[in-house]
Amino acid sequence: MIKTIYIIVFILAFFVVILYAINYLRNPSKKNSASPLSSQTSQMNQSKYYIALDQKSAAKLKQIIQANKALNQTPNPISEIQSSKVLKGEAVKTQSLQSVKDADKVYALGFAYAVSGDAKYADKIQEFMLAWAKTNKPSGDPINTRLLEPMYMGYDIVRDTFDGEDKNIVDTWLNNSAQTLIDAINPKGTAARNNHNSHLLNVVTMVAFTAGDQKLIDYAVSGYKRQIEVDLNPDGSSFDFHQRDALYYHVFTLEPLLNIARIGQLNGFDLFHYESPTGSSLQKSIDFLMPYATGEKTHEEWVNSTAPFDKERAKAGLAEFQPGVLFQPDQAYESLELYYYFNQDILPLVLKLSGSDAKKYPDFTLVYIDSLL
C-alpha cells in the first residue's frame, strides 16, 4: 500500500519543519542550520538524516501543513473538470483550476492527520471526498483527471477511518474515474501511445494501489510496459517529442512514468529497469533528456509540431508555445527530481535546476523521496 509511504514522509516533513523552526528561533542569523532527524519503520532502513533547510524551503514545507485553513473552508467540487485543450484564461479552465485546488487541501489535511492523529482532519477529508464523489463526473480525459492526484494521496492516508458506506462511495467514484479513462482511450489512436496514456496509467496506478484493486494493478503494470514500448524509442526519444517537436512533452510523458515506476518499486514491481522488446527503456529516455537539462544541447520547440492545439496556443500569443522558443534546462526539473529516487547522483543537477539556494531540499518532493531511500 502506498498509504504507509505517504504517512512516513508526512511525519518526516513535519519534524523537519518543527526542528528547523526551533533552530531558527534560537539562531535567527544562521540561515542554513542543520537539524538531525531519525526514523525507523518497516518501510525504511534505520538511518539518521541531517537535513539543512533554508528559509525558502522551510516556507514551502510549512504551506503543506496549513490544514487548519482548510478546516474552515467548504468543498468546491465541479461536475466536470475542463482544462485539457482549453486555452489559458478561458472561463471554464479558470473555474476548473479554482475548483481543483480542493485536491491540495485534501493533501494538506491528510498530512495534518498523519502527524497529529486528530480526527477533525480525517472528518474534513471525508467532507471533501464525499462532496467530490457525489458531484464530479469522470471525464475520460487523463489530463483533466490528473489534477486530482493530490486528493488521491490525502484520501489514501485516512481511507481506513471511513465507515463502510462512505468508503464505498469514494472508492466507487475513484474506480469509475480510472475505468472511464480506460474505456475512453482508443487503443489505435495516438493518445494510446503519447503522454495522455502515460498520465492515464499514473491515475490508474494511484487508484489501484490505494484501493488494492488487483484488476487495476494488473492493468497498470502491463500498460506501463506497453507504454515503454510504444511511447519511448530505443534512442531515448519519445513519440511525444517527435509528435510535438518539443522536449516540453518529452518530460510531460516521463513524469507520470517515473511516478508509476516508483510506486511499483515500493510494491515489489521493478518497472524502472524494464526494457521493451524494441530496446526502449525509461533510463534511455532520461539519458536522452540529460544534455538538454545540462545545457550542453539546445532545442527549438514546436517548429514542426503536428498538433493543431499547439498552433492555437501560439496564435493566442502564449509565449512559451511560440515556434522556435528554446527549451529551458529548468523545464527538466520535475522529471529529474523524480529520477532522483533511482539515481541519487543526479542531485547536484536537480538542485541547480531548482533555482533555489537550498543545500538539498528545495521542495517537499525531495524530502519525500529521500525518506524512502
Residue pairs with C-beta under 8 A, 6 or more apart in sequence:
1 156
1 209
1 210
1 212
1 267
2 156
2 206
2 209
2 210
2 263
2 266
2 267
3 156
3 157
3 159
3 160
3 210
4 41
4 42
4 43
5 43
5 266
5 372
6 110
6 114
6 153
6 156
6 157
7 114
7 157
8 39
8 41
8 43
8 44
8 371
8 372
9 367
9 368
9 371
9 372
10 110
10 111
10 114
10 115
10 157
11 39
11 114
11 115
12 37
12 39
12 49
12 367
12 368
12 371
13 61
13 64
13 65
13 111
13 364
13 367
13 368
14 65
14 111
14 114
14 115
15 37
16 35
16 37
16 51
16 53
16 61
16 361
16 367
17 58
17 61
17 62
17 65
19 35
19 36
19 37
20 33
20 35
20 53
20 58
21 58
22 35
23 30
23 33
23 35
24 30
24 33
24 55
24 58
27 33
31 54
31 55
32 52
32 53
32 54
32 359
33 52
34 50
34 51
34 52
35 50
35 51
35 52
35 53
36 48
36 49
36 50
37 48
37 49
37 50
37 51
38 47
38 48
38 49
39 47
39 49
39 371
40 46
40 47
43 266
43 372
44 371
44 372
45 373
49 370
49 371
51 360
51 361
51 367
52 358
52 359
52 360
52 361
53 61
53 358
53 359
53 361
54 356
54 357
54 358
54 359
56 356
56 357
56 358
56 362
57 356
57 358
57 361
57 362
57 363
60 362
60 363
60 364
61 364
61 367
63 108
64 107
64 108
64 111
64 364
65 108
65 111
65 112
65 115
66 108
67 105
67 108
67 109
67 111
67 112
67 113
67 121
67 124
68 112
69 105
69 108
70 105
70 106
70 108
70 109
70 124
70 128
71 109
71 120
71 121
71 124
73 105
74 127
75 102
75 127
75 128
75 131
75 132
76 98
76 99
76 101
76 102
77 99
77 102
77 131
77 132
77 134
77 135
77 136
78 95
78 96
78 99
78 100
78 135
78 136
79 135
79 136
79 137
80 96
80 136
80 137
80 139
81 96
81 99
81 100
81 136
81 139
81 141
81 144
81 145
81 147
81 148
82 92
82 93
82 95
82 96
82 139
82 144
83 93
83 96
83 97
83 100
83 143
83 144
83 147
84 141
84 143
84 144
85 143
85 309
86 92
86 93
87 93
87 312
87 313
87 316
87 318
88 316
88 318
96 144
96 147
97 147
100 147
100 148
102 128
102 132
102 151
103 147
103 148
103 149
103 150
103 151
103 154
104 150
105 128
106 125
106 128
106 129
106 150
106 151
106 154
106 155
107 150
107 151
107 153
107 154
108 154
109 121
109 122
109 124
109 125
109 128
109 154
109 158
110 121
110 125
110 153
110 154
110 155
110 156
110 157
110 158
111 154
111 157
112 118
112 121
113 119
113 121
113 122
113 125
113 157
113 158
114 157
119 161
121 158
122 158
122 161
125 154
125 155
125 157
125 158
126 158
126 161
126 162
126 166
128 151
129 151
129 155
129 170
130 166
130 169
130 170
132 148
132 151
132 173
133 169
133 170
133 172
133 173
133 174
134 169
136 173
138 145
138 173
138 176
138 177
138 179
138 180
138 181
139 145
139 180
140 180
140 181
140 183
140 184
141 181
141 184
141 196
142 181
142 196
142 197
142 199
142 200
142 202
142 203
143 196
143 199
145 177
145 181
145 199
145 200
145 203
146 199
146 202
146 203
146 256
148 177
149 202
149 203
149 206
152 174
152 203
152 206
152 207
152 210
153 206
155 170
155 174
155 210
156 206
156 210
159 167
159 170
159 210
162 170
171 211
174 207
174 210
174 211
175 207
175 211
175 213
175 216
177 203
177 207
178 203
178 204
178 207
178 208
178 216
181 200
181 203
181 204
182 200
182 204
182 219
185 191
185 192
185 196
185 197
185 200
186 192
190 239
190 243
191 197
192 230
193 227
193 230
193 231
193 239
194 231
194 239
194 240
194 243
194 249
194 253
195 231
195 240
195 249
195 252
195 253
195 256
197 223
197 227
197 231
198 227
198 231
198 253
198 254
198 255
198 256
198 257
199 256
200 223
201 220
201 223
201 224
201 227
201 256
201 257
201 260
202 256
202 257
202 259
202 260
204 216
204 219
204 220
204 223
205 217
205 220
205 224
205 259
205 260
205 263
205 264
206 263
207 213
207 216
208 216
208 217
208 219
208 220
209 217
209 263
209 267
220 260
221 264
221 269
221 271
224 257
224 260
224 261
224 264
224 271
224 274
225 271
225 274
225 276
227 257
228 257
228 274
228 275
228 276
228 280
228 281
228 282
229 276
229 277
229 278
229 280
230 239
231 238
231 239
231 240
231 253
232 238
232 239
232 276
232 280
232 281
232 282
232 284
232 285
233 239
233 278
233 280
233 285
234 278
234 279
234 280
234 284
235 284
235 288
236 280
236 284
236 285
236 286
236 287
236 288
236 289
237 250
237 285
237 288
238 249
238 250
238 253
238 254
238 285
238 288
240 246
240 249
240 250
240 252
240 253
241 247
241 249
241 250
243 249
243 305
243 306
243 307
244 302
244 305
244 306
244 307
244 310
245 301
245 302
245 303
245 304
245 305
245 306
246 299
246 301
246 302
246 305
246 310
246 327
247 289
247 292
247 299
247 301
247 327
247 331
247 332
248 301
248 320
248 327
248 331
250 285
250 288
250 289
251 289
251 331
251 332
251 334
251 335
254 282
254 285
254 286
254 289
254 335
254 338
255 334
255 335
255 338
257 282
258 272
258 282
258 335
258 338
258 339
258 341
258 342
259 338
260 271
261 271
261 272
261 282
261 342
262 272
262 338
262 341
262 342
262 369
262 372
264 270
264 271
264 272
265 271
265 272
265 341
266 372
271 282
272 282
272 283
272 342
273 281
273 283
274 281
274 282
275 281
286 335
286 336
286 339
289 332
289 335
289 336
291 297
292 298
292 299
292 327
292 329
292 332
293 329
293 332
293 336
293 349
293 353
294 329
294 349
295 329
298 326
298 327
299 326
299 327
300 323
300 324
300 325
300 326
301 321
301 323
301 324
301 325
301 326
301 327
302 310
302 314
302 321
302 322
302 323
302 324
302 325
303 323
303 324
305 311
305 323
310 321
313 321
314 321
314 322
314 323
319 325
329 353
330 353
330 354
330 355
332 353
333 350
333 353
333 354
334 365
336 346
336 349
336 350
336 353
337 350
337 354
337 363
337 365
337 366
337 369
338 365
338 369
339 346
340 346
340 347
340 350
340 366
340 369
341 369
341 372
341 373
344 373
347 360
350 362
350 366
351 358
351 359
351 360
351 362
354 362
354 363
355 362
356 362
356 363
360 366
360 370
361 367
361 370
